[in-house]
Structures are given as C-alpha cells and as structure tokens.
Amino acid sequence: MEIWDGYNRDGTLAGVDLVRGEERPEGIYHMVCDVIVRHVDGDYLLMQRDFRKKMYGGQFEAGAGGAALKGEDKWACVKRELREETGIECDDFVEVGMDINDKHQCIFYEFTCTTDCDKNAITLQEGETISYKWISEEDFIKFVNSEEMIAGQKRRYTEYFKKIGYIL
C-alpha cells in the first residue's frame, strides 16, 4: 500500500493521508514530480512505460516521474523517482514549472537534470519501465513537436520548451 500526503490546492499540507488507488476527498490533491534527463553530451533520455500501465502503457516518455510518498518533499520525490525508474543518481535538479490538474487532483512539479552517467547503465523498474533510449537534441525537439510525446507531459512542460526554443 502506497501512502501519500494530501495537499490543498495551494500546495500546503492538508493533514490528510491518501492511499494510492483509493478515491481522494474533494479538494485534496497529491504531489507528482517529473524530470527530463539530458546527458552532458546533449542527448535526452526517453523511458518506455510498461504495457501494463493503465495510462500510456507502452509509450515513451521524457525522463521519469511519479507520486511523492508520505513525508517526501518535491526534491526527495524527484530524486527517488529518477533513481527507481532509471538507476540514475542525481542531486542537481532545476525546477522549471508547476501545474495544477484539478480533474485528477494532482499538483505537478516539473524538473530537468543533466547527468554524466554511463548511458548503457540505465536500469528499469519492474511494472513501470520496460525499455529506454537516448536521442539527440534534434530528435528530442521532433519528439516534443510530435504526437508521440504524452500530451499531459508536453502540456506541463510547454512554457519551458517555448523558453528554450523547442516549441516554435
């Protein structure tokens, strides 16, 4: 059983525990953190979601991410999710955005990181990821501007992508 902290829409703790998979009380949100991973050589990491995932099974997504566990702040969450889903250890994250999804009662925090990891040493998390690939910056820009990128992730990172010139 996975326990999450409940948050008010403004990001403050609500003093309520949430259980993954159970209905959340109206007005109570949970925190989700995503990170786009860039290698020092300029390539970007795409992770393929497990086909058994309810949402976007089999699709490639940029980087890693997931829900914060009870007691985690956004920094601990993004670090753990990156390590669990890719095996990459990183302490240098840049927060590039925040998005509130009222429909799913989620507060998303968006990050980037740059790594010098061994590109062949990526590990996969059972039930979460099944494959990975590194793509060039040019191909990543094409990915961002295609229908291949998961729509929610693209929407959450849109302002950042515009700022760095990846979306025209």
C-alpha positions in Angstrom: 0.0 0.0 0.0 1.4 3.4 -1.1 0.6 6.3 1.2 0.7 9.9 0.0 0.4 13.2 1.8 -2.8 15.1 0.9 -2.4 18.7 -0.2 -4.6 21.7 -0.5 -4.8 23.2 -4.0 -2.3 25.9 -2.9 0.3 23.3 -2.2 0.1 23.4 1.6 -0.2 20.1 3.5 -3.9 19.3 4.3 -3.1 16.9 7.2 -4.8 14.0 5.4 -3.2 10.7 4.3 -4.1 9.4 0.8 -3.9 5.8 -0.3 -2.9 5.1 -3.9 -5.8 3.8 -5.9 -8.4 5.0 -3.5 -10.7 7.9 -4.1 -9.4 11.2 -2.9 -11.7 13.6 -0.9 -12.9 16.6 -2.9 -10.4 19.4 -2.8 -7.5 17.2 -1.7 -4.6 16.9 -4.1 -1.4 14.7 -4.3 2.1 15.7 -5.5 3.7 14.3 -8.6 7.2 15.1 -9.8 8.6 14.7 -13.3 12.2 15.1 -14.5 13.5 15.4 -18.1 17.0 14.0 -18.3 19.7 15.4 -20.5 23.2 13.8 -20.8 26.2 16.0 -20.8 26.7 15.1 -24.5 23.4 16.7 -25.4 21.2 13.6 -25.7 17.9 13.1 -24.0 16.6 10.0 -22.2 13.3 8.5 -23.1 11.8 5.7 -21.0 9.2 3.3 -22.3 6.3 2.7 -19.9 5.3 -0.8 -19.1 2.5 -2.1 -21.2 0.6 -3.0 -18.1 0.4 0.7 -17.0 -3.2 1.9 -17.0 -2.3 5.2 -18.6 0.0 5.4 -21.7 1.2 1.8 -21.5 4.0 1.1 -24.0 4.5 4.8 -24.8 7.9 6.6 -24.4 8.0 9.5 -22.1 10.7 12.0 -21.5 12.6 11.1 -18.3 11.0 9.8 -15.2 8.4 10.7 -12.6 5.7 9.7 -10.2 3.8 10.5 -7.0 5.5 11.7 -3.8 5.4 9.3 -0.9 4.2 10.4 2.6 6.8 12.7 4.1 8.6 13.5 0.9 9.1 17.0 -0.4 9.4 17.6 -4.2 13.2 17.4 -4.1 13.2 14.0 -2.4 10.4 12.7 -4.7 12.1 13.7 -8.0 15.4 12.2 -6.8 13.8 8.9 -5.7 11.7 8.6 -8.9 14.7 9.2 -11.1 16.7 6.6 -9.2 13.9 4.0 -9.1 12.9 4.3 -12.8 16.3 4.8 -14.4 19.1 4.0 -11.8 20.5 7.5 -12.3 21.7 9.2 -9.1 21.5 13.0 -9.3 21.4 15.8 -6.8 21.3 18.7 -9.2 17.7 19.4 -10.3 16.4 22.5 -11.8 12.7 23.2 -11.2 11.2 24.6 -14.5 7.5 24.5 -13.8 4.4 23.7 -11.7 1.0 22.7 -12.9 -2.3 22.0 -11.0 -4.5 19.4 -12.6 -8.0 19.9 -11.0 -9.5 17.0 -12.8 -7.1 14.4 -11.4 -6.4 16.4 -8.2 -2.7 16.5 -8.8 0.0 19.1 -8.2 2.8 18.5 -10.7 6.3 19.8 -10.3 8.5 19.8 -13.4 12.3 19.4 -13.3 15.3 19.0 -15.6 18.6 17.5 -14.8 21.9 16.9 -16.6 23.9 13.7 -16.0 27.2 12.2 -17.0 26.0 8.7 -16.2 27.1 5.7 -18.3 24.4 5.7 -20.9 24.4 1.9 -21.1 23.8 1.5 -17.3 20.2 2.6 -17.2 18.1 0.3 -15.0 14.4 -0.5 -15.4 11.8 -0.6 -12.7 9.5 -3.7 -12.7 6.0 -2.6 -13.5 7.0 0.9 -14.5 9.5 0.9 -17.3 10.5 -1.7 -19.9 13.0 0.0 -22.2 14.9 3.2 -22.8 16.7 5.1 -25.5 18.9 8.1 -25.7 18.0 10.5 -28.6 19.8 13.6 -30.0 18.6 17.1 -29.2 17.4 17.4 -32.7 15.3 14.2 -32.4 14.1 15.3 -29.0 12.8 18.5 -30.5 11.0 16.5 -33.1 9.6 14.3 -30.3 8.3 17.3 -28.4 6.6 18.6 -31.5 5.0 15.3 -32.5 2.0 13.3 -31.3 4.4 10.7 -29.8 5.0 12.8 -26.6 2.5 12.1 -23.9 0.1 15.0 -24.1 0.0 15.8 -20.4 3.7 15.9 -20.1 4.0 18.1 -23.2 1.4 20.5 -21.8 3.1 20.7 -18.4 6.5 21.5 -20.0 5.2 23.8 -22.8 6.3 27.1 -21.3 9.8 25.6 -20.6 10.0 24.2 -24.1 9.0 27.6 -25.6 11.6 29.4 -23.4 14.4 27.2 -24.7 13.1 27.3 -28.3 12.0 23.7 -28.7 8.4 24.7 -29.5 8.1 27.3 -32.2 
